[in-house]
């Protein structure tokens, strides 16, 4: 027994220091913004997507980013977070359909004070009026499709705090609820909130929050088609090396290893248990001596 314990101690001692410390660190505690960002890939006319997210949904559009290899990413601000939309021709082949039928990051949720105003924006821009139904408390809820046939949930919450209208949620359909809950709670370190019964979808939401962004996890069974490519989550953090060490220590799948994604960003791309991208980015500011070389 003593030799076994000694061997375990040697194994831990041989482990790189970053891996030893990173395994215990809450990755959410490394965040440098009080929210998360989300991205969605699409294969329709970019101007139509821009109009829907800005003029219909009411998000503030920011200047687009030029992406490595060409193309642009459109940015929309909501509170301290961003919704990022990128044209990708292959997105036309991604699985779609009802939220209950396909796993992946399926739903973006936004909050509003006035149902009539939201409905008017849809109708004025040629979209069908959302069909709202009663939700919890005094809320009204509707599910609509964006121009790329991906789901958006509209929640009308009259008289709520201004902070609610500057927050958003994402909904992830998963195949193994226990594994996904452990990933967002224990690996990422998001704050676990009490579960919520969702009458619209007919399931239980398990919410995990960081600041003004909440990830809702739910399941409708294991034998579903998968869409792991159309949308994902981005965390802006202070130390991606710690993320890398923790992912390796806990055998979390690494999609894109630690490296420089673009000028000024050092990134690592991970998968949750259903293959949904969780992308960690560190803003790297060059020193004056480095910049002058």
C-alpha positions as CSV (number, residue, x, y, z in Angstrom):
1,X,0.0,0.0,0.0
2,X,2.8,2.4,0.9
3,X,4.5,1.7,-2.4
4,X,1.3,2.5,-4.3
5,X,0.9,5.8,-2.4
6,X,4.5,6.7,-3.1
7,X,4.1,5.9,-6.8
8,X,1.0,8.2,-7.0
9,X,3.0,11.0,-5.3
10,X,5.8,10.6,-7.8
11,X,3.2,10.7,-10.7
12,X,1.8,14.0,-9.4
13,X,5.3,15.4,-8.8
14,X,6.2,14.6,-12.4
15,X,3.1,16.3,-13.8
16,X,3.8,19.9,-15.2
17,X,3.1,22.6,-12.7
18,X,0.5,24.2,-15.0
19,X,-1.4,20.9,-15.3
20,X,-1.4,20.4,-11.5
21,X,-2.8,23.9,-10.8
22,X,-5.0,24.1,-13.9
23,X,-6.9,21.0,-13.0
24,X,-8.3,22.7,-9.9
25,X,-8.9,26.2,-11.3
26,X,-12.4,27.3,-12.2
27,X,-12.1,28.4,-15.8
28,X,-14.9,30.8,-15.4
29,X,-12.8,32.6,-12.8
30,X,-10.3,33.4,-15.5
31,X,-12.9,35.3,-17.5
32,X,-12.0,39.0,-18.3
33,X,-15.6,40.0,-19.1
34,X,-18.8,39.5,-17.0
35,X,-20.4,37.5,-19.8
36,X,-19.7,35.1,-22.6
37,X,-19.9,35.5,-26.3
38,X,-21.7,33.2,-28.8
39,X,-21.2,32.6,-32.5
40,X,-23.4,31.2,-35.2
41,X,-22.4,30.2,-38.7
42,X,-24.8,30.7,-41.6
43,X,-25.0,30.2,-45.4
44,X,-27.6,32.8,-46.4
45,X,-27.2,36.4,-47.6
46,X,-25.2,38.2,-44.9
47,X,-27.2,41.4,-45.3
48,X,-30.3,39.5,-44.4
49,X,-28.8,38.1,-41.3
50,X,-27.4,41.6,-40.3
51,X,-30.8,43.1,-40.7
52,X,-32.6,40.4,-38.7
53,X,-30.2,40.6,-35.7
54,X,-30.0,44.4,-35.7
55,X,-33.3,45.8,-37.0
56,X,-35.7,42.9,-36.0
57,X,-34.1,41.6,-32.8
58,X,-32.7,45.0,-31.8
59,X,-29.1,44.1,-31.2
60,X,-26.5,46.9,-31.7
61,X,-24.3,46.1,-34.7
62,X,-20.6,46.7,-34.3
63,X,-17.9,47.0,-37.0
64,X,-17.2,43.6,-38.6
65,X,-13.9,41.7,-38.2
66,X,-11.8,40.6,-41.1
67,X,-11.1,36.9,-40.6
68,X,-7.8,35.0,-41.4
69,X,-8.1,33.5,-44.8
70,X,-10.8,36.0,-46.0
71,X,-14.4,36.7,-45.1
72,X,-15.8,38.8,-42.3
73,X,-17.5,38.1,-38.9
74,X,-20.4,40.3,-38.1
75,X,-20.5,41.5,-34.4
76,X,-23.6,42.4,-32.4
77,X,-23.4,43.8,-28.9
78,X,-25.7,42.9,-26.1
79,X,-24.6,44.1,-22.7
80,X,-21.0,43.2,-22.2
81,X,-21.3,40.2,-24.5
82,X,-21.4,39.7,-28.3
83,X,-23.3,37.6,-30.8
84,X,-20.9,36.8,-33.7
85,X,-22.2,35.7,-37.1
86,X,-20.0,34.3,-39.8
87,X,-20.9,33.3,-43.4
88,X,-19.8,29.7,-44.0
89,X,-20.9,28.0,-47.2
90,X,-20.9,24.6,-45.5
91,X,-23.5,25.8,-43.0
92,X,-26.2,24.9,-45.6
93,X,-25.4,21.2,-44.9
94,X,-25.6,21.4,-41.1
95,X,-28.5,19.5,-39.5
96,X,-31.5,21.5,-38.6
97,X,-35.1,20.9,-37.5
98,X,-37.0,21.1,-34.2
99,X,-35.0,21.8,-31.0
100,X,-36.1,18.4,-29.8
101,X,-34.7,16.5,-32.8
102,X,-31.1,17.6,-33.0
103,X,-28.3,18.0,-30.5
104,X,-26.1,21.0,-30.4
105,X,-26.3,24.7,-29.5
106,X,-29.8,25.2,-30.9
107,X,-31.4,28.4,-29.3
108,X,-30.4,32.0,-28.7
109,X,-32.7,33.7,-26.1
110,X,-33.2,37.5,-25.8
111,X,-35.4,39.5,-23.4
112,X,-37.7,42.4,-24.2
113,X,-40.1,44.7,-22.2
114,X,-42.8,45.2,-24.9
115,X,-44.5,42.5,-27.0
116,X,-46.2,44.9,-29.3
117,X,-42.9,46.6,-30.2
118,X,-41.2,43.3,-31.0
119,X,-44.1,42.1,-33.1
120,X,-44.2,45.4,-35.0
121,X,-40.5,45.0,-36.0
122,X,-41.1,41.5,-37.4
123,X,-44.1,42.6,-39.4
124,X,-42.6,45.8,-40.7
125,X,-39.6,43.9,-42.1
126,X,-41.7,41.2,-43.8
127,X,-41.5,38.4,-41.2
128,X,-44.5,36.6,-39.7
129,X,-45.6,37.9,-36.4
130,X,-44.2,35.8,-33.6
131,X,-46.8,33.6,-31.9
132,X,-46.4,34.3,-28.2
133,X,-47.8,32.1,-25.4
134,X,-47.9,32.5,-21.6
135,X,-44.7,31.6,-19.8
136,X,-43.6,31.6,-16.2
137,X,-44.9,34.5,-14.1
138,X,-46.0,37.4,-16.3
139,X,-43.7,36.5,-19.1
140,X,-44.7,35.7,-22.7
141,X,-42.6,33.5,-24.9
142,X,-42.2,32.8,-28.6
143,X,-39.9,30.7,-30.8
144,X,-38.9,32.0,-34.2
145,X,-36.4,31.1,-36.9
146,X,-33.7,33.4,-38.1
147,X,-33.0,33.7,-41.9
148,X,-30.7,30.7,-41.6
149,X,-33.4,28.6,-40.1
150,X,-31.8,28.5,-36.6
151,X,-33.9,29.1,-33.5
152,X,-34.3,32.3,-31.5
153,X,-36.4,32.5,-28.4
154,X,-38.1,35.8,-27.6
155,X,-39.0,36.4,-24.0
156,X,-41.3,39.3,-23.1
157,X,-40.7,40.4,-19.4
158,X,-42.6,43.6,-18.7
159,X,-41.2,45.8,-15.9
160,X,-38.0,43.8,-15.5
161,X,-34.7,45.4,-14.5
162,X,-32.6,46.9,-17.3
163,X,-30.0,44.3,-16.7
164,X,-32.3,41.5,-17.9
165,X,-32.7,43.2,-21.3
166,X,-28.9,43.4,-21.6
167,X,-28.5,39.6,-20.9
168,X,-29.0,36.6,-23.1
169,X,-29.2,32.8,-22.9
170,X,-28.2,29.9,-25.1
171,X,-29.9,26.5,-25.2
172,X,-28.0,23.3,-25.8
173,X,-29.8,20.0,-26.6
174,X,-27.6,17.2,-25.3
175,X,-27.6,13.4,-25.4
176,X,-26.2,12.8,-21.9
177,X,-27.5,15.2,-19.3
178,X,-25.2,14.1,-16.5
179,X,-22.1,14.5,-18.6
180,X,-23.1,17.9,-20.0
181,X,-24.1,19.3,-16.6
182,X,-20.7,18.2,-15.2
183,X,-18.9,19.8,-18.1
184,X,-20.4,23.3,-17.6
185,X,-20.5,23.1,-13.8
186,X,-17.3,21.3,-12.9
187,X,-15.0,21.8,-15.9
188,X,-15.9,25.3,-17.0
189,X,-17.0,26.4,-13.5
190,X,-20.2,28.2,-14.4
191,X,-22.6,29.0,-11.6
192,X,-25.3,26.3,-11.4
193,X,-28.9,27.7,-11.0
194,X,-32.0,25.8,-9.9
195,X,-33.6,23.8,-12.8
196,X,-36.6,25.3,-14.6
197,X,-39.6,23.6,-16.1
198,X,-40.0,24.7,-19.7
199,X,-43.6,24.5,-20.9
200,X,-42.8,25.7,-24.4
201,X,-40.3,22.9,-25.1
202,X,-41.8,20.3,-22.7
203,X,-38.6,19.7,-20.8
204,X,-36.4,20.8,-17.8
205,X,-33.8,23.4,-18.3
206,X,-30.6,23.2,-16.3
207,X,-29.1,26.7,-16.3
208,X,-25.4,27.6,-15.9
209,X,-24.6,31.3,-15.6
210,X,-21.6,33.5,-15.9
211,X,-22.4,37.2,-15.4
212,X,-25.1,38.2,-18.0
213,X,-24.9,35.0,-20.0
214,X,-26.6,31.7,-19.2
215,X,-26.2,28.3,-20.8
216,X,-29.3,26.2,-20.6
217,X,-28.8,22.4,-21.0
218,X,-31.7,20.1,-21.7
219,X,-32.2,16.6,-23.3
220,X,-34.8,14.7,-25.3
221,X,-33.0,11.4,-25.5
222,X,-29.7,9.9,-26.7
223,X,-30.5,8.8,-30.2
224,X,-30.7,12.2,-31.9
225,X,-29.0,13.6,-35.0
226,X,-26.2,16.1,-34.1
227,X,-25.3,19.6,-35.2
228,X,-22.0,20.5,-33.6
229,X,-21.0,23.2,-36.1
230,X,-23.6,25.9,-36.5
231,X,-23.1,27.6,-33.1
232,X,-20.8,27.7,-30.1
233,X,-19.6,29.6,-27.1
234,X,-16.6,31.9,-26.6
235,X,-14.9,32.7,-23.3
236,X,-12.4,35.6,-23.1
237,X,-9.9,34.7,-20.4
238,X,-6.6,35.8,-18.9
239,X,-4.7,32.5,-19.2
240,X,-5.3,30.0,-22.0
241,X,-2.4,27.8,-20.8
242,X,-4.4,27.0,-17.7
243,X,-7.4,26.0,-19.9
244,X,-5.1,23.8,-22.0
245,X,-3.6,22.1,-18.9
246,X,-7.0,21.5,-17.4
247,X,-8.4,20.1,-20.6
248,X,-5.5,17.6,-20.9
249,X,-5.7,16.6,-17.2
250,X,-9.4,15.9,-17.5
251,X,-9.3,14.4,-21.0
252,X,-11.6,17.0,-22.5
253,X,-11.6,16.8,-26.3
254,X,-9.4,19.5,-27.9
255,X,-10.6,20.5,-31.3
256,X,-7.9,23.0,-32.1
257,X,-4.8,23.0,-29.9
258,X,-3.4,26.0,-28.1
259,X,-2.0,28.5,-30.6
260,X,-2.3,31.9,-32.2
261,X,-5.7,32.1,-34.0
262,X,-5.3,35.6,-35.3
263,X,-3.3,38.8,-34.5
264,X,-3.6,39.5,-30.8
265,X,-5.4,36.3,-29.8
266,X,-4.1,33.1,-28.3
267,X,-6.8,30.4,-28.3
268,X,-7.8,26.9,-27.6
269,X,-10.9,25.2,-29.0
270,X,-12.6,22.5,-26.9
271,X,-15.7,20.3,-27.3
272,X,-18.4,19.7,-24.7
273,X,-19.6,16.1,-24.4
274,X,-21.9,16.5,-27.5
275,X,-19.2,18.2,-29.6
276,X,-20.4,21.8,-29.1
277,X,-17.5,24.2,-29.4
278,X,-16.3,26.0,-26.3
279,X,-13.6,28.4,-27.5
280,X,-11.3,30.1,-25.0
281,X,-9.4,33.2,-26.2
282,X,-6.8,35.3,-24.5
283,X,-6.0,38.8,-25.7
284,X,-2.3,39.1,-26.1
285,X,-0.9,42.6,-26.0
286,X,2.5,43.0,-27.6
287,X,5.2,44.8,-25.6
288,X,6.7,47.9,-27.2
289,X,10.0,46.1,-27.8
290,X,8.2,43.2,-29.5
291,X,6.1,45.5,-31.6
292,X,9.1,47.4,-32.9
293,X,10.9,44.4,-34.3
